[in-house]
Amino acid sequence: MTTETLQAPERSSSRRQAQELLRGLPADLTSAIVVLNCAHMSAAAPSFVDELVKDILEIRGARELRVLDASDRLRSHFGRSALLRQVVDRLVLTASDRS
């Protein structure tokens, strides 16, 4: 099992921005845990989040996506996307001290 770690940008607004963030990841993540550090993220569009969930969990088949230090709103976006894509069992969300 491998772990891939990503640093979320301060602000995100598009699917293309999500694709750029994921560019360095392997095409096959079936045995990997992907960790996304959101400590410095202040705003994220639902389309950015959905692209991350789609690409990491659906397309590349990661074992798990861990979203660290996420605001309430960001956790809501991730949860909604994972539920709609039926991958909620592979998503782990941790709260931020910020609201």
C-alpha positions as CSV (number, residue, x, y, z in Angstrom):
1,M,0.0,0.0,0.0
2,T,1.3,3.5,-0.9
3,T,0.3,6.9,0.3
4,E,0.1,9.9,-2.1
5,T,-0.1,13.3,-0.4
6,L,-1.4,16.5,-2.1
7,Q,-1.6,20.1,-0.8
8,A,-4.9,21.8,-1.7
9,P,-4.6,25.3,-3.2
10,E,-5.8,28.2,-1.2
11,R,-8.7,28.7,-3.6
12,S,-10.1,26.5,-6.3
13,S,-12.7,27.1,-8.8
14,S,-12.7,24.6,-11.6
15,R,-12.4,21.0,-12.8
16,R,-9.3,22.0,-14.7
17,Q,-7.6,23.2,-11.6
18,A,-8.4,19.8,-9.9
19,Q,-6.9,18.0,-13.0
20,E,-3.7,20.1,-12.7
21,L,-3.4,19.2,-9.0
22,L,-3.7,15.5,-9.8
23,R,-1.3,15.5,-12.8
24,G,1.6,13.9,-10.8
25,L,-0.4,11.0,-9.4
26,P,-0.1,7.5,-10.9
27,A,-2.9,6.4,-13.3
28,D,-3.6,3.3,-11.1
29,L,-4.3,4.1,-7.4
30,T,-6.0,0.8,-6.5
31,S,-3.6,0.1,-3.6
32,A,-3.1,3.7,-2.6
33,I,-4.4,6.1,0.0
34,V,-4.5,9.7,-1.2
35,V,-4.2,12.3,1.4
36,L,-5.4,15.8,0.6
37,N,-4.2,18.5,3.1
38,C,-6.8,21.4,3.1
39,A,-5.3,23.4,6.0
40,H,-4.7,26.5,3.9
41,M,-7.8,26.2,1.6
42,S,-10.2,29.1,2.1
43,A,-12.6,28.4,-0.8
44,A,-13.5,25.5,-3.1
45,A,-16.0,25.2,-5.9
46,P,-18.2,22.1,-5.9
47,S,-17.0,21.3,-9.4
48,F,-13.3,21.2,-8.1
49,V,-14.3,18.8,-5.3
50,D,-16.4,16.6,-7.6
51,E,-13.5,16.3,-10.1
52,L,-11.2,15.2,-7.3
53,V,-13.6,12.6,-6.1
54,K,-14.4,11.4,-9.6
55,D,-10.7,11.1,-10.6
56,I,-9.2,9.7,-7.4
57,L,-11.9,7.3,-6.4
58,E,-13.8,6.4,-9.5
59,I,-11.4,6.6,-12.4
60,R,-8.0,5.8,-10.6
61,G,-9.7,3.6,-8.0
62,A,-7.9,4.7,-4.9
63,R,-8.4,2.6,-1.9
64,E,-9.2,5.7,0.1
65,L,-9.3,9.5,-0.1
66,R,-8.5,11.3,3.2
67,V,-9.3,14.9,3.3
68,L,-7.5,16.6,6.2
69,D,-8.4,19.8,8.0
70,A,-11.4,20.6,5.9
71,S,-14.0,23.3,6.7
72,D,-17.6,22.4,7.2
73,R,-18.5,23.6,3.8
74,L,-15.7,21.7,2.1
75,R,-16.6,18.5,4.0
76,S,-20.2,19.0,2.8
77,H,-19.0,19.3,-0.9
78,F,-16.9,16.1,-0.6
79,G,-19.7,14.2,1.2
80,R,-22.3,15.1,-1.4
81,S,-20.0,14.2,-4.3
82,A,-18.9,10.9,-2.8
83,L,-22.6,10.0,-2.1
84,L,-23.7,10.7,-5.6
85,R,-20.8,8.7,-7.1
86,Q,-21.4,5.9,-4.6
87,V,-17.8,6.0,-3.2
88,V,-18.6,7.3,0.3
89,D,-17.2,4.2,1.9
90,R,-13.7,5.2,0.7
91,L,-13.9,8.8,1.8
92,V,-12.5,10.0,5.2
93,L,-13.0,13.6,6.2
94,T,-11.4,15.4,9.2
95,A,-12.6,18.7,10.5
96,S,-10.8,22.0,10.6
97,D,-10.6,24.2,13.6
98,R,-11.9,26.9,11.3
99,S,-15.6,26.8,10.4
